[in-house]
Each structure stands twice: as structure tokens, then as C-alpha cells.
Amino acid sequence: MANIKEIDWDKIRSYYVTSQSYPSYDDIAKKFGVSKTLIINVANDKSHPINQGKTWIDQRNGFAKKKQKMSDTVAANLHKGIVKSIIMEMDEITKKAFMLVSNDLDEMLEEQKRCQDAGEKYNAGRYIKISDITKLAETMVRITTPESKDTDGKLVIEFKNKKAQSLEDLSDDELEQLEYQAETGLIVDNESD
């Protein structure tokens, strides 16, 4: 009586389909001691119960696609997590920068009041450049009011029915009014201009 070798087709199929080395039929024949012809016949027989209606190549391609999709999902989730942490960090930095500037401006206002009370001249230029304040004001407007942006994302300042793309587009009087508004929080409405 001949020795009949039982072949574990599920193990062979699984190795062929899921192995990262993408083994050939020759590699599998050597590894499992089964003839290449027999492996090819089983691998291409869609009616074989182990194949579930697909060839081994179809199963391998499906497995590779599923693996790629999972990898893409993991990468996308990782990317989202990184972006979220960067946004949170930038939010913290923005808060700290705002507090730093706010504290410095408070100190400047206190010094201005002290000078006014003492009858002394207050020179804001010793502490900060007006151009820096205007840049800061523009930045704060961009951060806090998304509706202040036009379709290109440029800053648009509405000033007496005049649209300005930057503070440089405003007259000296309009700039003075904006500075006053920034200092006091009051809105100047001079319709006589």
C-alpha cells in the first residue's frame, strides 16, 4: 500500500495569499513538498472548497488591497492626530502670545495714565512702534473674525463704506480713528467727513 500524504491546502493557500514575500508556486512547492502542477491546479480551481470561488491570485490581490486600505486608514488617523496636536499647540502659543502682548499693553496704559496724572508727556514710541500695533491689530482681526476675509483670504477692513485691503489703504485720519478705537474700544462715527 502506498503512503498517502495529506496536504494542508488551507495552510498552503494562506501562506501564498498572506505572505509578505509574495512566494511563487515554485517557492511553495519546495516549502511544502507538493508538486508545482498540483499547486497550480488547486490555486486556479475556483470550485475547490478551500478557494471560496476565487483563485489564489485573486485572494492575494484582495488581501493586498485590504492591507493597503488598513495601512492608509492608520496613516490618515495618525496624520489627523498629529494635525490635532499641532493645532492644540498653536492654540496654546496664540493664547500665551496674546497674554504677553496684553500684559505689555496694560503696563503701557498704566504708564500713560501715570504720565497724564503727573502732567508729563507720554512717549509711546519708547515702548512700541505704531506699525507693530497696527500689524498686531490686523493679525487679531484675522484670527478672531473669519468673516473679515474676502474670497482670496486677504484682510478686508470695512471703514465708512470703504473696503481697504490693508491699513496702508487708509488715510491718516482713518488710521488715527482706528488707533483710538483700538485704545479705547469706542467706535468713532464721523459722518461729516
C-alpha positions as CSV (number, residue, x, y, z in Angstrom):
1,M,0.0,0.0,0.0
2,A,1.3,3.5,-0.9
3,N,1.8,6.1,1.6
4,I,-0.8,8.9,1.0
5,K,0.3,12.3,2.1
6,E,-2.4,14.5,3.5
7,I,-2.0,18.1,2.1
8,D,-3.0,21.0,4.3
9,W,-4.3,23.2,1.5
10,D,-5.6,25.9,3.8
11,K,-2.1,26.3,5.3
12,I,-0.5,26.4,1.8
13,R,-3.2,28.8,0.4
14,S,-2.9,31.1,3.4
15,Y,0.9,31.2,3.1
16,Y,0.6,32.1,-0.6
17,V,-2.1,34.7,-0.1
18,T,-0.8,36.5,3.1
19,S,3.0,36.1,2.9
20,Q,4.8,39.5,2.6
21,S,7.4,37.9,0.4
22,Y,4.9,37.0,-2.3
23,P,6.1,33.5,-2.9
24,S,5.9,31.9,-6.3
25,Y,4.3,28.5,-7.0
26,D,7.9,27.1,-7.2
27,D,8.7,28.5,-3.7
28,I,5.5,26.9,-2.3
29,A,6.2,23.6,-4.0
30,K,9.7,23.5,-2.3
31,K,8.5,24.7,1.1
32,F,5.6,22.3,1.4
33,G,6.9,19.4,-0.7
34,V,3.9,19.4,-3.1
35,S,4.3,19.3,-6.9
36,K,4.0,22.7,-8.6
37,T,1.5,21.4,-11.1
38,L,-0.8,20.2,-8.3
39,I,-0.5,23.6,-6.6
40,I,-1.3,25.5,-9.8
41,N,-4.3,23.3,-10.4
42,V,-5.7,23.8,-6.9
43,A,-4.8,27.5,-6.9
44,N,-6.7,28.2,-10.1
45,D,-9.7,25.9,-9.3
46,K,-12.5,28.3,-8.2
47,S,-14.7,25.3,-7.4
48,H,-12.3,23.8,-4.9
49,P,-13.8,24.2,-1.4
50,I,-10.7,25.9,0.0
51,N,-10.9,28.7,-2.6
52,Q,-14.3,30.1,-1.9
53,G,-14.9,30.9,-5.6
54,K,-11.7,32.8,-6.1
55,T,-8.2,31.9,-7.4
56,W,-5.3,32.3,-5.1
57,I,-4.1,35.3,-7.2
58,D,-7.5,37.0,-6.7
59,Q,-7.3,36.3,-3.0
60,R,-3.8,37.7,-2.8
61,N,-4.8,40.9,-4.6
62,G,-7.8,41.3,-2.4
63,F,-5.7,40.7,0.7
64,A,-3.1,43.3,-0.5
65,K,-5.9,45.9,-1.2
66,K,-7.4,45.3,2.2
67,K,-3.9,45.6,3.8
68,Q,-3.3,48.8,1.9
69,K,-6.6,50.2,2.9
70,M,-5.9,49.4,6.6
71,S,-2.5,51.0,6.3
72,D,-4.0,54.1,4.7
73,T,-6.6,54.3,7.4
74,V,-3.9,54.0,10.1
75,A,-1.8,56.7,8.3
76,A,-4.8,59.0,8.0
77,N,-5.7,58.6,11.7
78,L,-2.1,59.2,12.6
79,H,-2.0,62.3,10.4
80,K,-5.2,63.6,12.0
81,G,-3.8,63.1,15.4
82,I,-0.6,64.9,14.5
83,V,-2.6,67.8,13.0
84,K,-4.8,68.0,16.0
85,S,-1.9,68.1,18.4
86,I,-0.2,70.8,16.3
87,I,-3.5,72.9,16.3
88,M,-3.8,72.5,20.0
89,E,-0.1,73.5,20.5
90,M,-0.6,76.5,18.2
91,D,-3.7,77.5,20.1
92,E,-1.7,77.4,23.3
93,I,1.1,79.5,21.7
94,T,-1.5,82.0,20.5
95,K,-3.0,82.3,24.0
96,K,0.4,82.8,25.5
97,A,1.4,85.4,22.9
98,F,-1.9,87.2,23.4
99,M,-1.4,87.3,27.2
100,L,2.1,88.5,26.8
101,V,1.1,91.4,24.4
102,S,-2.0,92.1,26.6
103,N,0.1,92.4,29.7
104,D,2.6,94.7,28.0
105,L,-0.2,96.9,26.6
106,D,-1.7,97.1,30.1
107,E,1.6,98.2,31.5
108,M,1.9,100.8,28.8
109,L,-1.6,102.1,29.5
110,E,-0.7,102.3,33.2
111,E,2.4,104.3,32.4
112,Q,0.4,106.5,30.1
113,K,-2.1,107.2,32.8
114,R,0.7,107.9,35.4
115,C,2.3,110.4,32.9
116,Q,-1.1,112.1,32.3
117,D,-1.8,112.3,36.1
118,A,1.7,113.7,36.7
119,G,1.4,116.2,33.8
120,E,4.3,114.6,31.9
121,K,4.5,113.8,28.3
122,Y,4.0,110.1,27.4
123,N,6.0,108.8,24.5
124,A,4.6,105.5,23.3
125,G,7.3,105.3,20.8
126,R,9.8,104.5,23.6
127,Y,7.9,101.2,24.2
128,I,6.5,100.1,20.9
129,K,6.2,101.1,17.2
130,I,2.8,102.2,16.0
131,S,3.4,99.9,12.9
132,D,3.8,97.0,15.3
133,I,0.4,97.8,16.9
134,T,-1.3,98.0,13.5
135,K,0.2,94.7,12.5
136,L,-1.0,93.2,15.7
137,A,-4.5,94.6,15.2
138,E,-4.6,93.2,11.7
139,T,-3.5,89.8,13.0
140,M,-6.0,89.8,15.7
141,V,-8.8,90.7,13.3
142,R,-7.7,87.8,11.0
143,I,-7.7,85.4,13.9
144,T,-10.9,86.4,15.5
145,T,-13.2,87.3,12.6
146,P,-13.2,84.9,9.7
147,E,-15.9,86.9,8.0
148,S,-13.4,89.8,7.7
149,K,-11.7,87.9,4.9
150,D,-12.6,88.2,1.3
151,T,-12.6,85.3,-1.1
152,D,-8.8,85.4,-1.6
153,G,-8.2,85.2,2.2
154,K,-6.9,88.8,2.3
155,L,-7.8,91.1,5.2
156,V,-10.7,93.4,4.3
157,I,-11.3,96.3,6.7
158,E,-14.7,97.9,6.4
159,F,-14.3,101.6,7.2
160,K,-17.1,104.1,6.4
161,N,-18.3,102.0,3.5
162,K,-14.8,101.8,2.1
163,K,-13.1,98.5,1.7
164,A,-9.4,98.5,2.4
165,Q,-7.1,95.6,1.7
166,S,-4.6,96.8,4.4
167,L,-4.1,99.6,6.8
168,E,-1.9,101.3,4.2
169,D,-5.0,101.9,2.1
170,L,-6.5,104.2,4.8
171,S,-5.9,107.9,5.3
172,D,-4.0,109.3,8.2
173,D,-7.3,110.4,9.8
174,E,-8.8,106.9,9.4
175,L,-5.7,105.4,10.9
176,E,-5.9,107.8,13.9
177,Q,-9.5,106.8,14.4
178,L,-8.6,103.1,14.3
179,E,-5.9,103.7,16.8
180,Y,-8.3,105.5,19.1
181,Q,-10.8,102.6,18.7
182,A,-8.1,100.1,19.5
183,E,-7.0,102.0,22.6
184,T,-10.5,102.8,24.0
185,G,-12.7,100.2,22.5
186,L,-15.1,103.1,21.4
187,I,-16.2,103.4,17.8
188,V,-15.8,106.8,16.2
189,D,-18.5,107.7,13.7
190,N,-17.8,111.0,12.0
191,E,-20.4,111.2,9.3
192,S,-19.3,114.8,8.5
193,D,-16.1,113.6,6.8
